Amino acid sequence: MTREVGVWIDHRKAVIATIAGKTEEMRQITSNMEKHVRYSGAAQEDSAEDQRDKRFTGHLNKYYDRVIGCIRDADSILILGPGEAKIELEERLGKEALRGRIVGVETVDKMTDRQVMARVRQRFLKSKRKLRKRIAV
């Protein structure tokens, strides 16, 4: 049975919508991270800002690892999100040799969990209809 997954992600949370046959599942992962603030100006090595950036990056890496752990066995992955996190997740999936499973990366604003599931359902049902048409021809 194919497992199709859509992920809406930003740096604070990920909403994972999974479709496997007739079963649908929603899951949410939070990063428990506060908004990252970058300061302009000259920074000294090992300054408080550098340490904060390192902590932020380390925290993000753990967050992405948790998200990837939930979607690793997906046959198809759709990535949605408003900012940089969707691109960062795509790059991480590439490092994990999962880039070939990505069927799309789309920029979308905030969405409710139900909207995420509807978007994922729409995307994967549409692709199945196209496949059926090709087979029937």
ABEGO torsion letter per residue (X at the ends): XBBBBBBBBBAABBBBBBBBEABBBBBBBBAGBBBBBBBBEBBBBGBAAAAAAAAAAAAAAAAAAAAAAAAAABABBBBBEABAAAAAAAAAAAAAGAAAABAEBBBBBBBBAAAAAAAAAAAAAAAAAAAAAAAAX
